């Protein structure tokens, strides 16, 4: 999905969730289209609830209210809270940037370019879909089967594909001479805090009660410089 199409879809779903459009206008004509649109609207309403409160703290009643439906109607589309959570995670990670597997750099300049491009794309993703890091941080704090499900479904393979690229970049001096594990944990945590959890930056560097949305994000170039030589 291209970025303009993705952004347009996200804006339309947010509008639906707020009830900006009458249902007769907001939903397509056929029964299947109406069902798909309502399912998407429920997921859009679930994203901030799960991201902010975690799985256990999230309220299915609040999600239904945000989607503009009765709680009982939500059960028609998602039989359980876990099913809704999984569908929401899948949606959040659907636009995750493509991994850079197969692009094994042969020179220092190639390695530097590839690693910079990877970090740039991840920073953009953090800014565009900040919920993904909140989902990960929530489940990492709790541990257990949901975290294992999320990692196996959306993270482990992407990380595995990155490893040979990192090792080649390290051998060519484009990144620090550290372990792959240290590199991955460090950049995921740093970029997640910098761009997906901007309330943290606002609390540290801005006056009290500053709206985080008014605080400019940290310069991506400055963040990349921490990881790429």
Secondary structure, DSSP 4 states (H G I P E B T S, - for coil): --HHHHHHHHHHHHHHHHT-S-HHHHS-SSHHHHHHHHHHHHHHHHHHHHHHHHHHH--HHHHHHHHTS-HHHHHHH-SSHHHHHHHHHHHHHTTPPPP-TT----SHHHHHHHHHHHHHHHHHHHHH-THHHHHHHHHHHH-SHHHHHHIIIIIHHHHHHHHHHHHHHHHTTSB-S--HHHHHHHHHHHHIIIII-HHHHHHHHS-TT--GGGSPPPPHHHHHTTTB-
